[in-house]
Amino acid sequence: MFNVSCLHEMAIMFACMKKNEFKEVKCSEEIETFNKCHMEHIELKKLAKLREESGQVVTGNNARKLTTKQLNQLLAKYPQYNEEL
């Protein structure tokens, strides 16, 4: 499933626009809320990119998209010993 940012805010904004015949003046609050959400999303993406470039391991939603450097850091931090019986 895709992680779509600000989808809820965008839906509310478009519903308001449709209700008010696409007059932006009547939906200024909804537009401002959407723009704020979008700007926050952009800032979060920038921070995530900076963390990735610095080599800091980022877990969570993007855990499957680890770089080789990050993966090696995790494997070194949590070594797996295979004992033969």
KEDRENFI-605130 format. One record per residue (C-alpha): residue number from 1; z, y, x. Coordinates in nm, 4 decimals. Layout:
n->NUM; up->Z; north->Y; east->X
...
# end
This chain:
n->1; up->0.0000; north->0.0000; east->0.0000
n->2; up->-0.0849; north->0.3450; east->0.1239
n->3; up->0.1787; north->0.6045; east->0.1866
n->4; up->0.0380; north->0.9087; east->0.0073
n->5; up->0.2321; north->1.2268; east->0.0617
n->6; up->0.2959; north->1.4801; east->-0.2132
n->7; up->0.1193; north->1.2730; east->-0.4788
n->8; up->0.3821; north->1.3523; east->-0.7423
n->9; up->0.3704; north->1.7263; east->-0.6694
n->10; up->-0.0098; north->1.7246; east->-0.6791
n->11; up->-0.0123; north->1.5461; east->-1.0162
n->12; up->0.2290; north->1.8008; east->-1.1627
n->13; up->0.0201; north->2.0867; east->-1.0238
n->14; up->-0.3049; north->1.9486; east->-1.1696
n->15; up->-0.1398; north->1.8821; east->-1.5067
n->16; up->-0.0242; north->2.2429; east->-1.5173
n->17; up->-0.3682; north->2.3680; east->-1.4150
n->18; up->-0.5364; north->2.1617; east->-1.6865
n->19; up->-0.2853; north->2.2773; east->-1.9478
n->20; up->-0.3446; north->2.6418; east->-1.8554
n->21; up->-0.7247; north->2.6220; east->-1.8235
n->22; up->-0.7077; north->2.6303; east->-1.4400
n->23; up->-0.5444; north->2.9740; east->-1.4249
n->24; up->-0.3525; north->2.9668; east->-1.0986
n->25; up->-0.1252; north->3.2553; east->-1.1995
n->26; up->0.0422; north->3.0446; east->-1.4679
n->27; up->0.1068; north->2.7562; east->-1.2259
n->28; up->0.2289; north->2.9493; east->-0.9244
n->29; up->0.5587; north->2.7582; east->-0.9087
n->30; up->0.3854; north->2.4192; east->-0.9102
n->31; up->0.1325; north->2.5344; east->-0.6511
n->32; up->0.4120; north->2.6642; east->-0.4274
n->33; up->0.5992; north->2.3327; east->-0.4589
n->34; up->0.2857; north->2.1395; east->-0.3629
n->35; up->0.2120; north->2.3685; east->-0.0672
n->36; up->0.5711; north->2.3365; east->0.0564
n->37; up->0.5537; north->1.9565; east->0.0350
n->38; up->0.2219; north->1.9550; east->0.2205
n->39; up->0.3538; north->2.1766; east->0.5005
n->40; up->0.6628; north->1.9533; east->0.5384
n->41; up->0.4353; north->1.6491; east->0.5623
n->42; up->0.2286; north->1.8149; east->0.8357
n->43; up->0.5446; north->1.8987; east->1.0330
n->44; up->0.6723; north->1.5403; east->1.0026
n->45; up->0.3406; north->1.4066; east->1.1314
n->46; up->0.3559; north->1.6450; east->1.4280
n->47; up->0.7102; north->1.5333; east->1.5112
n->48; up->0.6120; north->1.1674; east->1.4854
n->49; up->0.3169; north->1.2251; east->1.7181
n->50; up->0.5383; north->1.4013; east->1.9724
n->51; up->0.7900; north->1.1151; east->1.9598
n->52; up->0.5112; north->0.8615; east->2.0085
n->53; up->0.3661; north->1.0524; east->2.3028
n->54; up->0.7086; north->1.0758; east->2.4656
n->55; up->0.7425; north->0.6980; east->2.4489
n->56; up->1.0339; north->0.7009; east->2.2074
n->57; up->1.0322; north->0.3910; east->1.9892
n->58; up->0.9798; north->0.4825; east->1.6255
n->59; up->1.0788; north->0.2199; east->1.3722
n->60; up->1.0425; north->0.2255; east->0.9967
n->61; up->0.7177; north->0.2594; east->0.8050
n->62; up->0.5027; north->0.2567; east->1.1198
n->63; up->0.6774; north->-0.0306; east->1.2971
n->64; up->0.3521; north->-0.2288; east->1.3036
n->65; up->0.1738; north->0.0507; east->1.4894
n->66; up->0.3739; north->0.0386; east->1.8115
n->67; up->0.2006; north->0.1276; east->2.1341
n->68; up->0.2091; north->-0.1240; east->2.4179
n->69; up->0.4615; north->0.0946; east->2.6004
n->70; up->0.6930; north->0.1008; east->2.2967
n->71; up->0.6531; north->-0.2726; east->2.2437
n->72; up->0.7426; north->-0.3435; east->2.6058
n->73; up->1.0507; north->-0.1217; east->2.5722
n->74; up->1.1678; north->-0.3199; east->2.2690
n->75; up->1.1027; north->-0.6546; east->2.4343
n->76; up->1.2970; north->-0.5444; east->2.7435
n->77; up->1.5856; north->-0.4199; east->2.5311
n->78; up->1.6104; north->-0.7418; east->2.3292
n->79; up->1.5041; north->-1.0292; east->2.5575
n->80; up->1.4459; north->-1.3724; east->2.4069
n->81; up->1.5569; north->-1.6648; east->2.6157
n->82; up->1.3917; north->-1.9968; east->2.5563
n->83; up->1.6299; north->-2.2729; east->2.6620
n->84; up->1.4738; north->-2.6146; east->2.6940
n->85; up->1.6901; north->-2.8973; east->2.5666
# end
